[in-house]
Amino acid sequence: MSTKTIAIVGITGNQGASVANVFLNEPGWKIRGISRDPTKPSSKAWSDKGVEMVAGDLDHIESMKKAFKDANVIFGNTDFWQHMKSPATAERAQKEGRTPNEVAYDLELEQGKNMVDAVAANVDTLDRFVLSTLSDSKKWSKGKITFNLHFDSKSQVAKYVSEKYPELAKKTSFVQLGVFASNWKDGMPVPKKQENGTYKVSLPMGGDRKFPMVDPRADAGHFTKALVELPAGKNLVGAGSLLSWNDWCQIWGKINGVTCTFERTDRKYMDENMGSFGRELADMFQYIDEFGYDGSDPSVEYPWNLGVNVKRTTMEEYLKKQDWSSIL
């Protein structure tokens, strides 16, 4: 059996690690992890598992071209929130009189284009490029949603593939991971205990609007594997379940033996008390509520509609595995 190589951008993150774990268990595959510093402990952990760790920096195209050389499959993703957390982003935003979100948008888009340029330079040896992206909220909302920038920066990278590199586009599939189920660990959503002993989740969107939710660490790799095995051109929403917040509360309450309900709040709290970060989240929730997580894009497919068996973690399965003692 001939061995194929999959190069993974961001192998030390949730998505990249998931892809690596899945392909490590697939015969006939060699894993190449790309890291800015292959010597750091998080990179060495992958080397110890037999992964070839190479240096690559999304700010330097030539390093990425070298990292992608002769790869049969490339999994690519970028990180808006990494830029948002950087002090350099805040400093630049202040100097330019802009929000950190707008600077992070520019930085993520620039890195995404660099990545695509480097992938395109290796298109002759490539079988599949799987790009982690999100929907174009400005487009699908017809300009109503303007500050859901962590969606739109990724969508513009996908657009860049299609518009600039038609040959690469023929070998590309997209995966749009749903709302991360693990977001509760960062404070959203967190059921809050009420005086009467029940629990409540409060967010600025409707409780009946269904949206995709995913365990990225467990399932991003399974979605990527499916896209590698299927013909190119797929636009997959990576979801473990399609559910509403009312559904989520019901499942969570049942698992923990308590009553949990959902409450719709006004986005004004986020807008007025959480700065540009709150404005970003408020626009995201409004987009999901009014237009759908995928914007009702007719090109998207869900794992259960692909015609092949795709392993995924349902939200009931995910919630049952979590330690909720800090909430309860």
Buried (B, 14 or more C-beta within 10 A) or exposed (E): EEEBBBBBBBBBBBBBBBBBBBBBEEEEBBBBBBBBEBEEEEBEBBBEEEBBBBBBBBEBBEBBBBBBBEBBBBBBBBBBEBBBEBEEBBEBBEEEEBBBBBBBBBBBBBBBBBBBBBBBBBBEEBEBBBBBBBBBBBBBBEEEBEBBBBBBBBBBBBBBBEEEBEEBBEBBBBBBBBBBBBEBEEEBBBBEEEEEEBBBBBBBBBBEBBBBBBBBBBBBBBBBBBBBEBEBEBBBBBBBBBBBBBBBBBBBBBBBEBBBBBEBEEBEEBBEEEEBBBBBBBBBBBBBBBBBBBBEBEEBBBBEEBEEEBBBBBBBBBBEEBEBEEBE
